[in-house]
Amino acid sequence: MSEIPAHNHENRMAKDQLSPIPVCPRSRPEDERKSDAAAQAGMPDLSAKQLFRIEEFDLARQLLRSGAVRQAGFRAELLERFTGRAHAPVLFQDGEAHQKQRSATARFFAPKVVATRYRELMQSLSNRLVERFRLAGHAELDAMSLELAVAVAAEIVGLTESAQSGMAERLNRFFATTGSQQGWLSALMGFAAGQVRMLAFYWRDVRPAIRARRAARREDVISHLLDQGYSDREILTECLTYGAAGMATTREFVVMSAWHLLEREDLRRRFLSGDEPLRLALLEEILRLEPVVGALYRRTERQLTLDGDGGSTTIPAGTLVKIDVRATNTNPVAAGSCPLQLDADRVMGASKASASLMSFGDGPHRCPGASVALQETAIFLDRLLRVPNVHLTRPPRVGWNPLTSSYELRGALIAT
Ligand code: HEM
């Protein structure tokens, strides 16, 4: 990920020189976020008594790196009551077991592996998807992005024994039942539907992949889990975690990036005329402004003192902490001036921070797939935005998934 130590001095100076009331370009809306209304409506309203809220980037980073917190997001505490933490998915592990699992799987995400094995796949897949769109003259953007995200993550995980379009559809249906249901009856029906869809994913996609790897191991996550003695059920849970963490997230990010770039001609021109580092930086700026994972949750294992701009803050042991990523990323201390606008030349306030700030998390759980997601998005959009006369004929509907604190973009149509 592009850390920016080389610019520290510059950033510090820029921060010191900020005028108290920054002048933002008047030609553009003051708040350019497309996901904000859905987030305002959808973010759970936990009372201040129940949790400690962090909105400053620096405090969030200290907390996540402290070694004194456990994962408490994505219903981790509920899951633990049913499954325990032995062989839990990596997202739900903590401490030494988690660290071991991350080191053992780091090879699947190493820059060299991404740059060779997965990059070829990203290129050929993007060419195929864009060619299909070009010939048809129209397409549904989120269907394209789902296909891309599923194929790339499936290769890393080892879900390669089934037809990918069917798998994308099965995962899509499964995730559609894991959102919020109002009332016990619809929650129960949602749960039952979720179980059926999970079984379909297991029988059609996961089980054949496990069988093939029992016969001959390959260089992927499922082979690694088999070596570690994971049961079929545990492998299924890990595959669903990658499905949510890697596929569902990237799918939304591709659509959000395309939406901004299709609407802003100046950005699109910059994106297409720049080299890959510039394209990646622009995508990270979009992700900063529109984080796919809008909040991270942790529980403190011991009392913790964090040092912030306004003095130190002590959080008691056992506290549920919400890191409001949407807030940390748009706080002017970290993001610099005009934090609610998209700025291809943004000068960060935070030092040694990636350009997407907290959007890939931080500390031991920081997203291992960050550069995979950014590269596949850059490659795909580079192909798509070069199609002559490509434009949005219908922008996406913006929904909200409370489980992942994420926006969901559906129904965007593009045409030539
Ligand atoms: C734009 C796309 C993506 C976004 C915004 C994203 C975001 C995140 C965030 C915020 C976390 C940390 C969660 C926490 O700390 O509680 C995370 C973890 C994770 N991500 Fe991603 N992710 C993306 C793409 C991917 C991809 C492509 C993969 C794999 C193919 C992936 C695999 C994972 C895994 C396995 C974890 C759990 C890591 C752990 O707990 O140690 N992600 N992701």
Boltz pocket constraint, residues with backbone or C-beta under 6 A from the ligand:
constraints:
  - pocket:
      binder: B
      contacts: [[A, 71], [A, 73], [A, 90], [A, 91], [A, 92], [A, 93], [A, 102], [A, 152], [A, 153], [A, 156], [A, 241], [A, 242], [A, 245], [A, 246], [A, 247], [A, 249], [A, 250], [A, 253], [A, 291], [A, 292], [A, 293], [A, 296], [A, 297], [A, 358], [A, 359], [A, 360], [A, 361], [A, 362], [A, 364], [A, 365], [A, 366], [A, 367], [A, 368], [A, 369], [A, 370], [A, 372], [A, 373], [A, 374]]
      max_distance: 6.0
